[in-house]
Amino acid sequence: MDVWTEADQVGGFRYQVAAEGGSGYIRRRVFLAALQGEVKTPQMVDAILAKVRAICEPLGRRVHAVVNYEGFTIDRDVEERYAEMATEAVGRYYQSVTRFTTSAFLRAKLGDALARRTLAPHIFESEGEALQRLRELHGGGASPRDAARSAR
């Protein structure tokens, strides 16, 4: 499945399914890209949840999610609201979730906020590691390399 995502502070988070096909592993999972930019307000956090809802509710089931935090920054003032939103998304829409970013600072910052909400605080350094962990959790499926290739 090819899903194109884009985000900016004016238009918010947008996605379009460009093509379906490829690995069944990918078709059974949802890849979510975090905003490329800074999340500054509670309204921006709410917009992220609204997009997650728009993607997941029509599927009629909870999904396996991989969240990409590359290029993501968040103001300290909305960190807790973001963690609350993540808690709600996990409770309503995700069967499982893995997260990744190459930013050690963001991994620590978000990891702490997630841990305070009793969510799995580990954020992987790469997409491949996040996919591998998801595969380990749910046994089998395509290799992380094949899954990542199919997701592009």
Secondary structure as UniProt FT lines:
FT   STRAND          2..8
FT   TURN            9..11
FT   STRAND          12..19
FT   HELIX           24..27
FT   STRAND          29..33
FT   STRAND          37..39
FT   HELIX           42..56
FT   HELIX           57..59
FT   STRAND          63..68
FT   TURN            70..71
FT   STRAND          72..74
FT   HELIX           76..78
FT   HELIX           79..92
FT   STRAND          94..100
FT   HELIX           104..116
FT   TURN            117..118
FT   HELIX           127..138
FT   HELIX           144..151
//
